[in-house]
Amino acid sequence: MGRKKTTIRIPKNAKIKCPNCGKNTLIKMPKEALFHFKCKKCKKEIEVPQSQCCMLCAYGNTPCMPELLRTAQRKGLEIKYSK
């Protein structure tokens, strides 16, 4: 049997993939939900889908920091920040 996860890591950086052209953009993990994003390649202003809380949760490789913190609190996990 696997070990139960006791920590959640907050990454230093995150990637957002443009839904229009597919370009991945590396950004510093914001402390707040990310609501505005303009793709550097296609220059399109991307909007948050109604079903998602923010750009990272919709198009990122990781949920936003507020969502990660809510998950940690809900599951009683220790929070570790990546260096």
N, C-alpha and C positions, 0 to 999 in steps of 0.2 A: 504494500500500500504506500501511496505517496505521502510526503510530509505536508502538514497543513501550513499554508502560507501565513506568516505572522507579520510581514512588513509589506509596504507598498512604496515603490521608488518613484520619486518625482524627477523626471529627466531634466537635464540642463538645457537641452535643445529639443525641438520637434520639427517634423517635416509636414508640410502641407502640399497635397497634390492637387493641382488645378483641375477641376472637372471639365474644363473647356479644352485645354491643350495637353494635359497630362504632365506638365512640368512639375518636378518636385522642388520645393523651396525650403531651405533650412532656416529656421528662425530660433531665437532665444525663447525659451518657454516663458510666456507671459504669466504674471501672477493673477490676472483677471481673465475672464472669458474673452475670446477674440471675435469681434463682430464684423470687422472690416478687413478685407484682403484684396489687394490688386496684384494680379499675376505679372511678374516681371517679363515673361516671354510674350504672351498674347495681349497684355495690357488691359485685360478684362477685369472689371470690378465684380468680384464674386459675392453673392448673397448667401446668407445662412438659410438652409432649408427650414421650414416651419417645424419639422419633426426633430430638429437637433437644437442643442443649447447654444452652440457657437461654431466657428469655422474649424477649430481643431477637432471637435467631436464629430463633425460632418466629414471633413476631408483630411484629417491629420493621421499620423501613425500612432498617436496616443491621445487620450481624452485631455481636456483642458485641466489646469491645476485645480480650480474649484471642484470639478467633477471627481478628480482623483482624491481630493481631501474629503469630499462627501462619502465616497466609497470606503475610504479608510475608517472614517468615523462610524459608518453603518456596520462595517464588518469587524470593528474593534482592532484594526491593524496599526502597527507602528509605522510612522512616516519617516522615510529616509530620502534626503535630497542628494542627487548625483552631483559630484564635484567636477 
